[in-house]
């Protein structure tokens, strides 16, 4: 029996001023979360211009992690404000 909690999240990309959802996944699954982060990092290696973020899957999403040119392809945890 799994002790992981289901946490809907989404990977989003910004290529030209608007955030677009690429995929929705279960952030409660360590495997799924790692695969999504790794896939975005591979795409970042091909084109460093887009910005990436992982958010909650809510109507008004909360940013959990972000990555882009300024982070040199590394995921940075969003700090609470």
MOPAC internal coordinates of N, CA, C and O (Angstrom, degrees):
PM7 1SCF
backbone

  N    0.0000 0     0.00 0     0.00 0    0    0    0
  C    1.4487 1     0.00 0     0.00 0    1    0    0
  C    1.5277 1   108.91 1     0.00 0    2    1    0
  O    1.2310 1   120.95 1   -45.79 1    3    2    1
  N    1.3143 1   115.78 1   134.21 1    3    2    1
  C    1.4620 1   121.00 1  -176.81 1    5    3    2
  C    1.5278 1   110.64 1   -84.51 1    6    5    3
  O    1.2310 1   121.35 1   -39.21 1    7    6    5
  N    1.3383 1   115.03 1   140.79 1    7    6    5
  C    1.4611 1   119.54 1   176.70 1    9    7    6
  C    1.5230 1   111.01 1   -99.90 1   10    9    7
  O    1.2310 1   120.61 1  -177.91 1   11   10    9
  N    1.3429 1   116.43 1     2.09 1   11   10    9
  C    1.4594 1   120.19 1  -179.76 1   13   11   10
  C    1.5232 1   109.95 1   -71.04 1   14   13   11
  O    1.2310 1   120.61 1   -36.85 1   15   14   13
  N    1.3102 1   116.43 1   143.15 1   15   14   13
  C    1.4599 1   122.60 1   178.68 1   17   15   14
  C    1.5251 1   108.60 1   -98.56 1   18   17   15
  O    1.2310 1   120.37 1   -43.70 1   19   18   17
  N    1.3208 1   116.89 1   136.30 1   19   18   17
  C    1.4623 1   121.65 1   178.56 1   21   19   18
  C    1.5264 1   109.32 1   -69.92 1   22   21   19
  O    1.2310 1   120.70 1   -59.42 1   23   22   21
  N    1.3376 1   116.27 1   120.58 1   23   22   21
  C    1.4646 1   121.71 1  -179.73 1   25   23   22
  C    1.5273 1   108.73 1  -131.69 1   26   25   23
  O    1.2310 1   119.74 1   -86.35 1   27   26   25
  N    1.3298 1   118.11 1    93.65 1   27   26   25
  C    1.4630 1   120.43 1   179.91 1   29   27   26
  C    1.5299 1   111.37 1   -60.32 1   30   29   27
  O    1.2310 1   121.08 1   -48.55 1   31   30   29
  N    1.3094 1   115.54 1   131.45 1   31   30   29
  C    1.4648 1   121.97 1   178.82 1   33   31   30
  C    1.5154 1   107.95 1  -142.02 1   34   33   31
  O    1.2310 1   121.16 1    -9.54 1   35   34   33
  N    1.3227 1   115.39 1   170.46 1   35   34   33
  C    1.4672 1   118.76 1   178.85 1   37   35   34
  C    1.5192 1   110.89 1  -142.32 1   38   37   35
  O    1.2310 1   121.94 1   -34.52 1   39   38   37
  N    1.3242 1   113.89 1   145.48 1   39   38   37
  C    1.4603 1   121.52 1   172.32 1   41   39   38
  C    1.5106 1   106.14 1   -93.11 1   42   41   39
  O    1.2310 1   120.43 1   -50.80 1   43   42   41
  N    1.3358 1   116.79 1   129.20 1   43   42   41
  C    1.4625 1   121.34 1   179.62 1   45   43   42
  C    1.5310 1   109.59 1  -125.29 1   46   45   43
  O    1.2310 1   121.44 1   -28.44 1   47   46   45
  N    1.3310 1   114.84 1   151.56 1   47   46   45
  C    1.4615 1   121.42 1   178.16 1   49   47   46
  C    1.5232 1   108.80 1  -128.35 1   50   49   47
  O    1.2310 1   120.97 1   -33.87 1   51   50   49
  N    1.3249 1   115.75 1   146.13 1   51   50   49
  C    1.4625 1   122.30 1   176.39 1   53   51   50
  C    1.5160 1   107.02 1  -124.95 1   54   53   51
  O    1.2310 1   121.04 1   -71.65 1   55   54   53
  N    1.3295 1   115.62 1   108.35 1   55   54   53
  C    1.4691 1   120.46 1  -179.83 1   57   55   54
  C    1.5174 1   112.45 1  -104.59 1   58   57   55
  O    1.2310 1   120.31 1   157.97 1   59   58   57
  N    1.3364 1   117.01 1   -22.03 1   59   58   57
  C    1.4597 1   119.13 1  -175.93 1   61   59   58
  C    1.5206 1   112.23 1  -155.67 1   62   61   59
  O    1.2310 1   119.81 1  -135.41 1   63   62   61
  N    1.3356 1   117.96 1    44.59 1   63   62   61
  C    1.4540 1   120.16 1   173.04 1   65   63   62
  C    1.5109 1   117.38 1   101.38 1   66   65   63
  O    1.2310 1   119.36 1   166.46 1   67   66   65
  N    1.3260 1   118.82 1   -13.54 1   67   66   65
  C    1.4617 1   120.51 1   178.97 1   69   67   66
  C    1.5251 1   109.32 1  -130.11 1   70   69   67
  O    1.2310 1   120.56 1   -37.88 1   71   70   69
  N    1.3097 1   116.53 1   142.12 1   71   70   69
  C    1.4605 1   121.32 1   178.38 1   73   71   70
  C    1.5144 1   109.40 1   -82.02 1   74   73   71
  O    1.2310 1   120.68 1   -47.30 1   75   74   73
  N    1.3306 1   116.30 1   132.70 1   75   74   73
  C    1.4687 1   123.29 1   178.26 1   77   75   74
  C    1.5234 1   108.21 1  -122.17 1   78   77   75
  O    1.2310 1   120.57 1   -45.08 1   79   78   77
  N    1.3250 1   116.52 1   134.92 1   79   78   77
  C    1.4599 1   120.51 1   177.05 1   81   79   78
  C    1.5157 1   109.51 1   -76.80 1   82   81   79
  O    1.2310 1   120.64 1   -52.58 1   83   82   81
  N    1.3193 1   116.39 1   127.42 1   83   82   81
  C    1.4644 1   123.14 1   178.53 1   85   83   82
  C    1.5206 1   110.00 1   -91.19 1   86   85   83
  O    1.2310 1   120.87 1   133.43 1   87   86   85
  N    1.3353 1   115.94 1   -46.57 1   87   86   85
  C    1.4660 1   120.55 1  -178.13 1   89   87   86
  C    1.5299 1   109.01 1  -156.83 1   90   89   87
  O    1.2310 1   121.09 1   -32.92 1   91   90   89
  N    1.3273 1   115.53 1   147.08 1   91   90   89
  C    1.4567 1   122.20 1   172.72 1   93   91   90
  C    1.5230 1   106.88 1  -104.97 1   94   93   91
  O    1.2310 1   120.25 1   -42.08 1   95   94   93
  N    1.3285 1   117.12 1   137.92 1   95   94   93
  C    1.4570 1   120.82 1  -176.36 1   97   95   94
  C    1.5267 1   109.77 1  -147.68 1   98   97   95
  O    1.2310 1   120.97 1    -7.52 1   99   98   97
  N    1.3269 1   115.76 1   172.48 1   99   98   97
  C    1.4562 1   122.09 1   179.16 1  101   99   98
  C    1.5216 1   109.09 1   -94.23 1  102  101   99
  O    1.2310 1   120.28 1   -74.99 1  103  102  101
  N    1.3248 1   117.07 1   105.01 1  103  102  101
  C    1.4630 1   121.44 1   179.59 1  105  103  102
  C    1.5252 1   111.53 1   -71.74 1  106  105  103
  O    1.2310 1   119.97 1   169.82 1  107  106  105
  N    1.3190 1   117.67 1   -10.18 1  107  106  105
  C    1.4516 1   121.41 1   175.02 1  109  107  106
  C    1.5160 1   112.40 1   -75.06 1  110  109  107
  O    1.2310 1   120.72 1   165.12 1  111  110  109
  N    1.3315 1   116.23 1   -14.88 1  111  110  109
  C    1.4574 1   121.66 1   176.66 1  113  111  110
  C    1.5272 1   108.57 1   -94.66 1  114  113  111
  O    1.2310 1   120.37 1   -65.87 1  115  114  113
  N    1.3232 1   116.90 1   114.13 1  115  114  113
  C    1.4639 1   120.45 1   179.58 1  117  115  114
  C    1.5244 1   111.04 1   -58.05 1  118  117  115
  O    1.2310 1   120.21 1   141.34 1  119  118  117
  N    1.3423 1   117.20 1   -38.66 1  119  118  117
  C    1.4593 1   121.10 1  -179.51 1  121  119  118
  C    1.5278 1   111.09 1   -64.51 1  122  121  119
  O    1.2310 1   120.19 1   131.62 1  123  122  121
  N    1.3308 1   117.24 1   -48.38 1  123  122  121
  C    1.4671 1   120.71 1  -179.29 1  125  123  122
  C    1.5252 1   110.90 1   -62.61 1  126  125  123
  O    1.2310 1   120.34 1   136.36 1  127  126  125
  N    1.3314 1   116.95 1   -43.64 1  127  126  125
  C    1.4636 1   120.59 1  -179.52 1  129  127  126
  C    1.5271 1   110.87 1   -62.71 1  130  129  127
  O    1.2310 1   120.07 1   137.44 1  131  130  129
  N    1.3181 1   117.47 1   -42.56 1  131  130  129
  C    1.4645 1   121.07 1   179.09 1  133  131  130
  C    1.5249 1   111.27 1   -65.53 1  134  133  131
  O    1.2310 1   120.15 1   139.55 1  135  134  133
  N    1.3241 1   117.31 1   -40.45 1  135  134  133
  C    1.4647 1   120.73 1   179.79 1  137  135  134
  C    1.5234 1   111.58 1   -64.78 1  138  137  135
  O    1.2310 1   120.31 1   138.22 1  139  138  137
  N    1.3219 1   117.02 1   -41.78 1  139  138  137
  C    1.4636 1   120.88 1   179.04 1  141  139  138
  C    1.5251 1   110.19 1   -64.61 1  142  141  139
  O    1.2310 1   120.05 1   134.65 1  143  142  141
  N    1.3250 1   117.52 1   -45.35 1  143  142  141
  C    1.4645 1   120.60 1   179.73 1  145  143  142
  C    1.5272 1   111.16 1   -62.81 1  146  145  143
  O    1.2310 1   120.50 1   137.73 1  147  146  145
  N    1.3232 1   116.64 1   -42.27 1  147  146  145
  C    1.4621 1   120.66 1  -179.90 1  149  147  146
  C    1.5313 1   111.24 1   -65.83 1  150  149  147
  O    1.2310 1   120.17 1   139.07 1  151  150  149
  N    1.3294 1   117.28 1   -40.93 1  151  150  149
  C    1.4646 1   120.75 1   179.50 1  153  151  150
  C    1.5288 1   110.77 1   -61.79 1  154  153  151
  O    1.2310 1   120.22 1   137.08 1  155  154  153
  N    1.3243 1   117.19 1   -42.92 1  155  154  153
  C    1.4703 1   120.63 1   178.92 1  157  155  154
  C    1.5240 1   110.63 1   -65.72 1  158  157  155
  O    1.2310 1   120.02 1   142.76 1  159  158  157
  N    1.3314 1   117.57 1   -37.24 1  159  158  157
  C    1.4663 1   120.15 1   178.37 1  161  159  158
  C    1.5242 1   111.30 1   -65.39 1  162  161  159
  O    1.2310 1   120.10 1   142.77 1  163  162  161
  N    1.3208 1   117.41 1   -37.23 1  163  162  161
  C    1.4723 1   120.93 1   176.51 1  165  163  162
  C    1.5242 1   109.30 1   -63.61 1  166  165  163
  O    1.2310 1   119.77 1   134.92 1  167  166  165
  N    1.3216 1   118.04 1   -45.08 1  167  166  165
  C    1.4659 1   121.19 1   178.21 1  169  167  166
  C    1.5240 1   110.83 1   -64.25 1  170  169  167
  O    1.2310 1   119.96 1   143.98 1  171  170  169
  N    1.3030 1   117.68 1   -36.02 1  171  170  169
  C    1.4651 1   121.69 1   177.79 1  173  171  170
  C    1.5357 1   110.78 1   -62.81 1  174  173  171
  O    1.2310 1   120.11 1   145.22 1  175  174  173
  N    1.3287 1   117.39 1   -34.78 1  175  174  173
  C    1.4592 1   121.02 1   178.39 1  177  175  174
  C    1.5307 1   111.43 1   -65.82 1  178  177  175
  O    1.2310 1   120.55 1   150.03 1  179  178  177
  N    1.3250 1   116.54 1   -29.97 1  179  178  177
  C    1.4637 1   121.50 1   179.47 1  181  179  178
  C    1.5195 1   110.86 1   -77.70 1  182  181  179
  O    1.2310 1   120.24 1   140.41 1  183  182  181
  N    1.3289 1   117.15 1   -39.59 1  183  182  181
  C    1.4664 1   122.51 1  -178.35 1  185  183  182
  C    1.5272 1   108.19 1  -145.41 1  186  185  183
  O    1.2310 1   120.24 1   -69.51 1  187  186  185
  N    1.3307 1   117.15 1   110.49 1  187  186  185
  C    1.4664 1   121.00 1  -176.24 1  189  187  186
  C    1.5259 1   113.43 1   -83.13 1  190  189  187
  O    1.2310 1   119.56 1   174.28 1  191  190  189
  N    1.3298 1   118.45 1    -5.72 1  191  190  189
  C    1.4607 1   121.07 1  -176.22 1  193  191  190
  C    1.5295 1   114.80 1   -68.33 1  194  193  191
  O    1.2310 1   118.92 1   135.81 1  195  194  193
  N    1.3426 1   119.67 1   -44.19 1  195  194  193
  C    1.4686 1   118.60 1  -177.79 1  197  195  194
  C    1.5257 1   112.73 1   -67.44 1  198  197  195
  O    1.2310 1   121.63 1   -27.18 1  199  198  197
  N    1.3216 1   114.48 1   152.82 1  199  198  197
  C    1.4637 1   121.75 1   172.38 1  201  199  198
  C    1.5216 1   107.76 1  -102.36 1  202  201  199
  O    1.2310 1   120.57 1   -34.12 1  203  202  201
  N    1.3108 1   116.52 1   145.88 1  203  202  201
  C    1.4572 1   123.20 1  -178.21 1  205  203  202
  C    1.5174 1   109.24 1  -123.75 1  206  205  203
  O    1.2310 1   121.19 1   -29.28 1  207  206  205
  N    1.3360 1   115.33 1   150.72 1  207  206  205
  C    1.4528 1   119.18 1   173.55 1  209  207  206
  C    1.5225 1   109.40 1  -152.90 1  210  209  207
  O    1.2310 1   121.66 1   -25.71 1  211  210  209
  N    1.3193 1   114.42 1   154.29 1  211  210  209
  C    1.4578 1   121.91 1   172.61 1  213  211  210
  C    1.5135 1   105.85 1  -114.24 1  214  213  211
  O    1.2310 1   121.33 1   -51.49 1  215  214  213
  N    1.3355 1   115.05 1   128.51 1  215  214  213
  C    1.4615 1   121.35 1  -176.11 1  217  215  214
  C    1.5209 1   110.44 1  -129.46 1  218  217  215
  O    1.2310 1   121.52 1   -11.76 1  219  218  217
  N    1.3132 1   114.69 1   168.24 1  219  218  217
  C    1.4560 1   119.35 1   168.96 1  221  219  218
  C    1.5244 1   107.21 1   -68.13 1  222  221  219
  O    1.2310 1   120.41 1   -22.83 1  223  222  221
  N    1.3117 1   116.83 1   157.17 1  223  222  221
  C    1.4674 1   121.30 1  -178.87 1  225  223  222
  C    1.5231 1   110.00 1   -96.44 1  226  225  223
  O    1.2310 1   120.97 1  -120.73 1  227  226  225
  N    1.3107 1   115.74 1    59.27 1  227  226  225
  C    1.4609 1   122.26 1  -179.50 1  229  227  226
  C    1.5221 1   109.44 1  -113.86 1  230  229  227
  O    1.2310 1   120.91 1   -12.14 1  231  230  229
  N    1.3153 1   115.86 1   167.86 1  231  230  229
  C    1.4704 1   120.12 1   178.28 1  233  231  230
  C    1.5358 1   110.58 1   -58.09 1  234  233  231
  O    1.2310 1   120.52 1   138.69 1  235  234  233
  N    1.3174 1   116.61 1   -41.31 1  235  234  233
  C    1.4662 1   122.81 1   173.91 1  237  235  234
  C    1.5240 1   106.60 1  -113.78 1  238  237  235
  O    1.2310 1   120.36 1   -91.55 1  239  238  237
  N    1.3386 1   116.91 1    88.45 1  239  238  237
  C    1.4617 1   120.01 1  -172.33 1  241  239  238
  C    1.5248 1   113.73 1   -66.22 1  242  241  239
  O    1.2310 1   121.82 1   -31.91 1  243  242  241
  N    1.3245 1   114.13 1   148.09 1  243  242  241
  C    1.4622 1   122.57 1   175.42 1  245  243  242
  C    1.5227 1   106.94 1  -102.50 1  246  245  243
  O    1.2310 1   120.20 1   -51.10 1  247  246  245
  N    1.3246 1   117.23 1   128.90 1  247  246  245
  C    1.4556 1   121.36 1   179.84 1  249  247  246
  C    1.5241 1   109.79 1   -74.62 1  250  249  247
  O    1.2310 1   121.03 1   -51.41 1  251  250  249
  N    1.3368 1   115.63 1   128.59 1  251  250  249
  C    1.4577 1   121.93 1   179.09 1  253  251  250
  C    1.5284 1   110.95 1  -102.80 1  254  253  251
  O    1.2310 1   120.46 1   136.30 1  255  254  253
  N    1.3280 1   116.73 1   -43.70 1  255  254  253
  C    1.4689 1   123.86 1  -179.58 1  257  255  254
  C    1.5166 1   108.90 1  -140.39 1  258  257  255
  O    1.2310 1   120.57 1   -25.27 1  259  258  257
  N    1.3316 1   116.51 1   154.73 1  259  258  257
  C    1.4589 1   119.58 1   174.49 1  261  259  258
  C    1.5192 1   109.89 1  -144.00 1  262  261  259
  O    1.2310 1   120.92 1   -22.87 1  263  262  261
  N    1.3442 1   115.85 1   157.13 1  263  262  261
  C    1.4563 1   122.02 1  -179.02 1  265  263  262
  C    1.5331 1   108.47 1  -151.86 1  266  265  263
  O    1.2310 1   121.00 1   -35.91 1  267  266  265
  N    1.3199 1   115.70 1   144.09 1  267  266  265
  C    1.4519 1   120.90 1   177.58 1  269  267  266
  C    1.5107 1   110.91 1  -176.91 1  270  269  267
  O    1.2310 1   121.09 1    14.74 1  271  270  269
  N    1.3303 1   115.51 1  -165.26 1  271  270  269
  C    1.4718 1   120.18 1  -179.54 1  273  271  270
  C    1.5174 1   111.83 1   -55.17 1  274  273  271
  O    1.2310 1   120.56 1   137.21 1  275  274  273
  N    1.3292 1   116.54 1   -42.79 1  275  274  273
  C    1.4622 1   120.19 1  -176.14 1  277  275  274
  C    1.5280 1   113.16 1   -70.02 1  278  277  275
  O    1.2310 1   119.87 1   163.76 1  279  278  277
  N    1.3292 1   117.86 1   -16.24 1  279  278  277
  C    1.4672 1   120.51 1   178.87 1  281  279  278
  C    1.5287 1   111.00 1  -103.07 1  282  281  279
  O    1.2310 1   120.43 1  -176.92 1  283  282  281
  N    1.3236 1   116.79 1     3.08 1  283  282  281
  C    1.4703 1   122.85 1   177.65 1  285  283  282
  C    1.5254 1   112.37 1    55.79 1  286  285  283
  O    1.2310 1   120.80 1  -142.14 1  287  286  285
  N    1.3369 1   116.08 1    37.86 1  287  286  285
  C    1.4583 1   120.67 1   176.87 1  289  287  286
  C    1.5188 1   114.83 1    79.29 1  290  289  287
  O    1.2310 1   120.03 1  -167.90 1  291  290  289
  N    1.3248 1   117.55 1    12.10 1  291  290  289
  C    1.4659 1   121.21 1   178.25 1  293  291  290
  C    1.5208 1   109.76 1  -105.24 1  294  293  291
  O    1.2310 1   120.61 1   -39.25 1  295  294  293
  N    1.3157 1   116.45 1   140.75 1  295  294  293
  C    1.4532 1   120.74 1   176.00 1  297  295  294
  C    1.5201 1   109.30 1   -74.92 1  298  297  295
  O    1.2310 1   120.62 1   -49.39 1  299  298  297
  N    1.3261 1   116.42 1   130.61 1  299  298  297
  C    1.4642 1   122.56 1   179.43 1  301  299  298
  C    1.5236 1   107.80 1  -116.37 1  302  301  299
  O    1.2310 1   120.88 1   -48.24 1  303  302  301
  N    1.3240 1   115.91 1   131.76 1  303  302  301
  C    1.4544 1   120.78 1   179.06 1  305  303  302
  C    1.5175 1   109.54 1   -72.77 1  306  305  303
  O    1.2310 1   120.30 1   -47.77 1  307  306  305
  N    1.3144 1   117.04 1   132.23 1  307  306  305
  C    1.4529 1   122.38 1   178.33 1  309  307  306
  C    1.5185 1   109.10 1   -71.39 1  310  309  307
  O    1.2310 1   120.65 1   -55.99 1  311  310  309
  N    1.3137 1   116.36 1   124.01 1  311  310  309
  C    1.4575 1   121.34 1   179.85 1  313  311  310
  C    1.5117 1   110.65 1   -80.02 1  314  313  311
  O    1.2310 1   120.58 1   -34.99 1  315  314  313
  N    1.3192 1   116.49 1   145.01 1  315  314  313
  C    1.4623 1   121.21 1   176.06 1  317  315  314
  C    1.5160 1   109.47 1   -67.38 1  318  317  315
  O    1.2310 1   121.42 1   -37.26 1  319  318  317
  N    1.3195 1   114.88 1   142.74 1  319  318  317
  C    1.4628 1   119.27 1  -179.37 1  321  319  318
  C    1.4914 1   111.64 1   -98.95 1  322  321  319
  O    1.2310 1   120.10 1   180.00 1  323  322  321

